[in-house]
Amino acid sequence: MNRYPWLEDYLMDKSGAEQDFKLEWQWQRFLVRGKMFAAICTPGPEHSAYAQRTMVILKCDPRLAEGFRENYPDIVPGFYSDKRHWNSVYLDGEVPEELLRELCDMSYRLVVEKLPKYVQKQLL
């Protein structure tokens, strides 16, 4: 069950957002200028720590990532990604909608900030 039916539209509403499907990973990815800022996936049974739960993977400021994980049991280290810079949010969990929107915005912003300045201006 996905408690956040608005999520995909929210991610696609970001300036320059594109979507693809990474077949070998079974990930629905959200990108800006070829750089991933979010992914939705359901890890298989071989990843028992993630309990076959659908999640969105989002980039996060490493100074904040641990705090989110400590305060929200449905925010965990990023699945199959750098756990310092990425968090996973279970979509059947209890993360407040407003917080999930903020996490999506932060992820997008962190990726855009790494793009060349002229690209950032085009996106804004």
Rosetta constraint file for C-alpha pairs under 8 A:
AtomPair CA 1 CA 91 HARMONIC 7.27 0.50
AtomPair CA 1 CA 92 HARMONIC 5.50 0.50
AtomPair CA 2 CA 54 HARMONIC 7.84 0.50
AtomPair CA 2 CA 91 HARMONIC 5.09 0.50
AtomPair CA 2 CA 92 HARMONIC 5.24 0.50
AtomPair CA 3 CA 91 HARMONIC 5.98 0.50
AtomPair CA 3 CA 92 HARMONIC 5.65 0.50
AtomPair CA 3 CA 93 HARMONIC 7.41 0.50
AtomPair CA 4 CA 91 HARMONIC 6.69 0.50
AtomPair CA 4 CA 97 HARMONIC 7.40 0.50
AtomPair CA 6 CA 10 HARMONIC 6.10 0.50
AtomPair CA 7 CA 11 HARMONIC 6.25 0.50
AtomPair CA 8 CA 12 HARMONIC 6.17 0.50
AtomPair CA 9 CA 13 HARMONIC 6.06 0.50
AtomPair CA 10 CA 14 HARMONIC 7.15 0.50
AtomPair CA 11 CA 17 HARMONIC 7.25 0.50
AtomPair CA 11 CA 30 HARMONIC 7.06 0.50
AtomPair CA 11 CA 38 HARMONIC 7.85 0.50
AtomPair CA 11 CA 104 HARMONIC 7.14 0.50
AtomPair CA 12 CA 17 HARMONIC 5.36 0.50
AtomPair CA 12 CA 18 HARMONIC 6.74 0.50
AtomPair CA 12 CA 19 HARMONIC 7.52 0.50
AtomPair CA 12 CA 30 HARMONIC 7.37 0.50
AtomPair CA 13 CA 17 HARMONIC 6.90 0.50
AtomPair CA 14 CA 108 HARMONIC 7.79 0.50
AtomPair CA 15 CA 32 HARMONIC 7.96 0.50
AtomPair CA 15 CA 123 HARMONIC 5.57 0.50
AtomPair CA 15 CA 124 HARMONIC 7.24 0.50
AtomPair CA 16 CA 32 HARMONIC 5.57 0.50
AtomPair CA 16 CA 33 HARMONIC 6.96 0.50
AtomPair CA 16 CA 123 HARMONIC 6.26 0.50
AtomPair CA 17 CA 30 HARMONIC 6.56 0.50
AtomPair CA 17 CA 31 HARMONIC 5.59 0.50
AtomPair CA 17 CA 32 HARMONIC 4.87 0.50
AtomPair CA 17 CA 33 HARMONIC 7.66 0.50
AtomPair CA 18 CA 30 HARMONIC 5.72 0.50
AtomPair CA 18 CA 31 HARMONIC 5.13 0.50
AtomPair CA 18 CA 32 HARMONIC 6.13 0.50
AtomPair CA 18 CA 33 HARMONIC 7.87 0.50
AtomPair CA 19 CA 28 HARMONIC 7.09 0.50
AtomPair CA 19 CA 29 HARMONIC 5.59 0.50
AtomPair CA 19 CA 30 HARMONIC 4.64 0.50
AtomPair CA 19 CA 31 HARMONIC 6.11 0.50
AtomPair CA 20 CA 28 HARMONIC 5.95 0.50
AtomPair CA 20 CA 29 HARMONIC 5.34 0.50
AtomPair CA 20 CA 30 HARMONIC 6.74 0.50
AtomPair CA 20 CA 31 HARMONIC 7.97 0.50
AtomPair CA 21 CA 26 HARMONIC 6.84 0.50
AtomPair CA 21 CA 27 HARMONIC 5.66 0.50
AtomPair CA 21 CA 28 HARMONIC 4.54 0.50
AtomPair CA 21 CA 29 HARMONIC 5.91 0.50
AtomPair CA 22 CA 26 HARMONIC 5.59 0.50
AtomPair CA 22 CA 27 HARMONIC 5.12 0.50
AtomPair CA 22 CA 28 HARMONIC 6.42 0.50
AtomPair CA 22 CA 29 HARMONIC 7.01 0.50
AtomPair CA 23 CA 27 HARMONIC 6.84 0.50
AtomPair CA 26 CA 41 HARMONIC 6.55 0.50
AtomPair CA 26 CA 42 HARMONIC 7.89 0.50
AtomPair CA 27 CA 39 HARMONIC 6.15 0.50
AtomPair CA 27 CA 40 HARMONIC 5.79 0.50
AtomPair CA 27 CA 41 HARMONIC 4.93 0.50
AtomPair CA 27 CA 42 HARMONIC 7.94 0.50
AtomPair CA 28 CA 39 HARMONIC 5.47 0.50
AtomPair CA 28 CA 40 HARMONIC 5.17 0.50
AtomPair CA 28 CA 41 HARMONIC 6.49 0.50
AtomPair CA 29 CA 36 HARMONIC 6.59 0.50
AtomPair CA 29 CA 37 HARMONIC 7.91 0.50
AtomPair CA 29 CA 38 HARMONIC 5.98 0.50
AtomPair CA 29 CA 39 HARMONIC 4.28 0.50
AtomPair CA 29 CA 40 HARMONIC 6.51 0.50
AtomPair CA 30 CA 36 HARMONIC 5.69 0.50
AtomPair CA 30 CA 37 HARMONIC 5.95 0.50
AtomPair CA 30 CA 38 HARMONIC 5.08 0.50
AtomPair CA 30 CA 39 HARMONIC 5.89 0.50
AtomPair CA 31 CA 35 HARMONIC 5.03 0.50
AtomPair CA 31 CA 36 HARMONIC 4.18 0.50
AtomPair CA 31 CA 37 HARMONIC 5.59 0.50
AtomPair CA 31 CA 38 HARMONIC 7.05 0.50
AtomPair CA 32 CA 36 HARMONIC 6.49 0.50
AtomPair CA 32 CA 37 HARMONIC 7.08 0.50
AtomPair CA 32 CA 108 HARMONIC 7.97 0.50
AtomPair CA 32 CA 111 HARMONIC 7.79 0.50
AtomPair CA 32 CA 112 HARMONIC 7.36 0.50
AtomPair CA 35 CA 111 HARMONIC 7.01 0.50
AtomPair CA 36 CA 111 HARMONIC 7.53 0.50
AtomPair CA 37 CA 58 HARMONIC 6.21 0.50
AtomPair CA 37 CA 59 HARMONIC 6.26 0.50
AtomPair CA 37 CA 107 HARMONIC 5.58 0.50
AtomPair CA 37 CA 108 HARMONIC 5.32 0.50
AtomPair CA 37 CA 111 HARMONIC 6.12 0.50
AtomPair CA 38 CA 56 HARMONIC 6.61 0.50
AtomPair CA 38 CA 57 HARMONIC 5.42 0.50
AtomPair CA 38 CA 58 HARMONIC 4.92 0.50
AtomPair CA 38 CA 59 HARMONIC 7.14 0.50
AtomPair CA 38 CA 104 HARMONIC 7.55 0.50
AtomPair CA 38 CA 107 HARMONIC 7.19 0.50
AtomPair CA 38 CA 108 HARMONIC 7.81 0.50
AtomPair CA 39 CA 56 HARMONIC 5.45 0.50
AtomPair CA 39 CA 57 HARMONIC 5.10 0.50
AtomPair CA 39 CA 58 HARMONIC 7.05 0.50
AtomPair CA 40 CA 54 HARMONIC 7.10 0.50
AtomPair CA 40 CA 55 HARMONIC 5.63 0.50
AtomPair CA 40 CA 56 HARMONIC 4.40 0.50
AtomPair CA 40 CA 57 HARMONIC 6.34 0.50
AtomPair CA 41 CA 54 HARMONIC 5.59 0.50
AtomPair CA 41 CA 55 HARMONIC 5.69 0.50
AtomPair CA 41 CA 56 HARMONIC 6.63 0.50
AtomPair CA 42 CA 52 HARMONIC 5.72 0.50
AtomPair CA 42 CA 53 HARMONIC 5.55 0.50
AtomPair CA 42 CA 54 HARMONIC 4.22 0.50
AtomPair CA 42 CA 55 HARMONIC 6.33 0.50
AtomPair CA 43 CA 47 HARMONIC 6.14 0.50
AtomPair CA 43 CA 50 HARMONIC 6.72 0.50
AtomPair CA 43 CA 51 HARMONIC 7.57 0.50
AtomPair CA 43 CA 52 HARMONIC 5.12 0.50
AtomPair CA 43 CA 53 HARMONIC 6.78 0.50
AtomPair CA 43 CA 54 HARMONIC 7.21 0.50
AtomPair CA 44 CA 48 HARMONIC 7.81 0.50
AtomPair CA 44 CA 51 HARMONIC 7.98 0.50
AtomPair CA 44 CA 52 HARMONIC 5.50 0.50
AtomPair CA 45 CA 51 HARMONIC 6.95 0.50
AtomPair CA 45 CA 52 HARMONIC 5.96 0.50
AtomPair CA 47 CA 51 HARMONIC 6.84 0.50
AtomPair CA 47 CA 52 HARMONIC 7.31 0.50
AtomPair CA 48 CA 52 HARMONIC 7.08 0.50
AtomPair CA 50 CA 79 HARMONIC 7.89 0.50
AtomPair CA 53 CA 90 HARMONIC 6.56 0.50
AtomPair CA 53 CA 91 HARMONIC 7.69 0.50
AtomPair CA 53 CA 92 HARMONIC 7.55 0.50
AtomPair CA 54 CA 90 HARMONIC 5.97 0.50
AtomPair CA 54 CA 91 HARMONIC 5.82 0.50
AtomPair CA 54 CA 92 HARMONIC 7.27 0.50
AtomPair CA 55 CA 88 HARMONIC 6.00 0.50
AtomPair CA 55 CA 89 HARMONIC 5.26 0.50
AtomPair CA 55 CA 90 HARMONIC 4.30 0.50
AtomPair CA 55 CA 91 HARMONIC 5.18 0.50
AtomPair CA 56 CA 88 HARMONIC 5.53 0.50
AtomPair CA 56 CA 89 HARMONIC 5.32 0.50
AtomPair CA 56 CA 90 HARMONIC 6.65 0.50
AtomPair CA 56 CA 91 HARMONIC 6.96 0.50
AtomPair CA 57 CA 78 HARMONIC 6.03 0.50
AtomPair CA 57 CA 79 HARMONIC 6.99 0.50
AtomPair CA 57 CA 86 HARMONIC 6.66 0.50
AtomPair CA 57 CA 87 HARMONIC 5.71 0.50
AtomPair CA 57 CA 88 HARMONIC 4.31 0.50
AtomPair CA 57 CA 89 HARMONIC 6.45 0.50
AtomPair CA 58 CA 78 HARMONIC 7.48 0.50
AtomPair CA 58 CA 86 HARMONIC 5.49 0.50
AtomPair CA 58 CA 87 HARMONIC 5.45 0.50
AtomPair CA 58 CA 88 HARMONIC 6.26 0.50
AtomPair CA 58 CA 89 HARMONIC 7.87 0.50
AtomPair CA 58 CA 103 HARMONIC 7.05 0.50
AtomPair CA 58 CA 104 HARMONIC 6.59 0.50
AtomPair CA 58 CA 107 HARMONIC 5.55 0.50
AtomPair CA 59 CA 85 HARMONIC 5.65 0.50
AtomPair CA 59 CA 86 HARMONIC 4.32 0.50
AtomPair CA 59 CA 87 HARMONIC 6.38 0.50
AtomPair CA 59 CA 106 HARMONIC 7.38 0.50
AtomPair CA 59 CA 107 HARMONIC 4.46 0.50
AtomPair CA 59 CA 108 HARMONIC 7.72 0.50
AtomPair CA 59 CA 110 HARMONIC 7.15 0.50
AtomPair CA 59 CA 111 HARMONIC 7.80 0.50
AtomPair CA 60 CA 64 HARMONIC 7.02 0.50
AtomPair CA 60 CA 65 HARMONIC 5.85 0.50
AtomPair CA 60 CA 85 HARMONIC 5.24 0.50
AtomPair CA 60 CA 86 HARMONIC 5.32 0.50
AtomPair CA 60 CA 87 HARMONIC 6.50 0.50
AtomPair CA 60 CA 103 HARMONIC 7.28 0.50
AtomPair CA 60 CA 106 HARMONIC 6.63 0.50
AtomPair CA 60 CA 107 HARMONIC 5.76 0.50
AtomPair CA 60 CA 110 HARMONIC 7.53 0.50
AtomPair CA 61 CA 65 HARMONIC 6.10 0.50
AtomPair CA 61 CA 85 HARMONIC 6.19 0.50
AtomPair CA 61 CA 106 HARMONIC 7.89 0.50
AtomPair CA 61 CA 110 HARMONIC 7.72 0.50
AtomPair CA 62 CA 66 HARMONIC 7.24 0.50
AtomPair CA 62 CA 84 HARMONIC 5.43 0.50
AtomPair CA 62 CA 85 HARMONIC 5.23 0.50
AtomPair CA 62 CA 86 HARMONIC 7.97 0.50
AtomPair CA 63 CA 67 HARMONIC 7.91 0.50
AtomPair CA 64 CA 68 HARMONIC 6.45 0.50
AtomPair CA 65 CA 69 HARMONIC 6.42 0.50
AtomPair CA 65 CA 84 HARMONIC 7.14 0.50
AtomPair CA 65 CA 85 HARMONIC 7.24 0.50
AtomPair CA 65 CA 86 HARMONIC 7.51 0.50
AtomPair CA 65 CA 87 HARMONIC 6.78 0.50
AtomPair CA 66 CA 70 HARMONIC 6.15 0.50
AtomPair CA 67 CA 71 HARMONIC 6.19 0.50
AtomPair CA 68 CA 72 HARMONIC 5.89 0.50
AtomPair CA 68 CA 75 HARMONIC 6.57 0.50
AtomPair CA 69 CA 73 HARMONIC 6.30 0.50
AtomPair CA 69 CA 74 HARMONIC 7.63 0.50
AtomPair CA 69 CA 75 HARMONIC 5.07 0.50
AtomPair CA 69 CA 76 HARMONIC 5.53 0.50
AtomPair CA 69 CA 77 HARMONIC 7.42 0.50
AtomPair CA 72 CA 94 HARMONIC 7.96 0.50
AtomPair CA 72 CA 95 HARMONIC 6.78 0.50
AtomPair CA 74 CA 89 HARMONIC 5.77 0.50
AtomPair CA 74 CA 90 HARMONIC 5.39 0.50
AtomPair CA 74 CA 93 HARMONIC 5.54 0.50
AtomPair CA 74 CA 94 HARMONIC 6.59 0.50
AtomPair CA 74 CA 95 HARMONIC 6.55 0.50
AtomPair CA 75 CA 87 HARMONIC 6.50 0.50
AtomPair CA 75 CA 88 HARMONIC 5.65 0.50
AtomPair CA 75 CA 89 HARMONIC 4.58 0.50
AtomPair CA 75 CA 90 HARMONIC 6.60 0.50
AtomPair CA 75 CA 95 HARMONIC 7.70 0.50
AtomPair CA 76 CA 87 HARMONIC 5.71 0.50
AtomPair CA 76 CA 88 HARMONIC 5.27 0.50
AtomPair CA 76 CA 89 HARMONIC 6.52 0.50
AtomPair CA 77 CA 83 HARMONIC 5.10 0.50
AtomPair CA 77 CA 84 HARMONIC 7.58 0.50
AtomPair CA 77 CA 86 HARMONIC 6.50 0.50
AtomPair CA 77 CA 87 HARMONIC 4.69 0.50
AtomPair CA 77 CA 88 HARMONIC 5.88 0.50
AtomPair CA 78 CA 82 HARMONIC 6.63 0.50
AtomPair CA 78 CA 83 HARMONIC 5.11 0.50
AtomPair CA 78 CA 85 HARMONIC 7.78 0.50
AtomPair CA 78 CA 86 HARMONIC 4.62 0.50
AtomPair CA 78 CA 87 HARMONIC 3.95 0.50
AtomPair CA 78 CA 88 HARMONIC 4.61 0.50
AtomPair CA 79 CA 83 HARMONIC 7.64 0.50
AtomPair CA 79 CA 86 HARMONIC 7.99 0.50
AtomPair CA 79 CA 87 HARMONIC 7.40 0.50
AtomPair CA 79 CA 88 HARMONIC 6.20 0.50
AtomPair CA 81 CA 86 HARMONIC 6.49 0.50
AtomPair CA 82 CA 86 HARMONIC 5.92 0.50
AtomPair CA 83 CA 87 HARMONIC 6.78 0.50
AtomPair CA 89 CA 93 HARMONIC 7.80 0.50
AtomPair CA 89 CA 95 HARMONIC 7.74 0.50
AtomPair CA 95 CA 99 HARMONIC 6.84 0.50
AtomPair CA 95 CA 100 HARMONIC 6.68 0.50
AtomPair CA 96 CA 100 HARMONIC 6.41 0.50
AtomPair CA 97 CA 101 HARMONIC 6.25 0.50
AtomPair CA 98 CA 102 HARMONIC 6.28 0.50
AtomPair CA 99 CA 103 HARMONIC 6.15 0.50
AtomPair CA 100 CA 104 HARMONIC 6.18 0.50
AtomPair CA 101 CA 105 HARMONIC 6.20 0.50
AtomPair CA 102 CA 106 HARMONIC 6.09 0.50
AtomPair CA 103 CA 107 HARMONIC 6.13 0.50
AtomPair CA 104 CA 108 HARMONIC 6.27 0.50
AtomPair CA 105 CA 109 HARMONIC 6.07 0.50
AtomPair CA 106 CA 110 HARMONIC 6.03 0.50
AtomPair CA 107 CA 111 HARMONIC 6.38 0.50
AtomPair CA 108 CA 112 HARMONIC 6.15 0.50
AtomPair CA 109 CA 113 HARMONIC 6.01 0.50
AtomPair CA 110 CA 114 HARMONIC 6.83 0.50
AtomPair CA 111 CA 115 HARMONIC 7.01 0.50
AtomPair CA 112 CA 120 HARMONIC 6.35 0.50
AtomPair CA 113 CA 120 HARMONIC 7.13 0.50
AtomPair CA 115 CA 119 HARMONIC 6.33 0.50
AtomPair CA 115 CA 120 HARMONIC 6.40 0.50
AtomPair CA 116 CA 120 HARMONIC 6.39 0.50
AtomPair CA 117 CA 121 HARMONIC 6.29 0.50
AtomPair CA 118 CA 122 HARMONIC 6.36 0.50
AtomPair CA 119 CA 123 HARMONIC 6.26 0.50
AtomPair CA 120 CA 124 HARMONIC 6.26 0.50
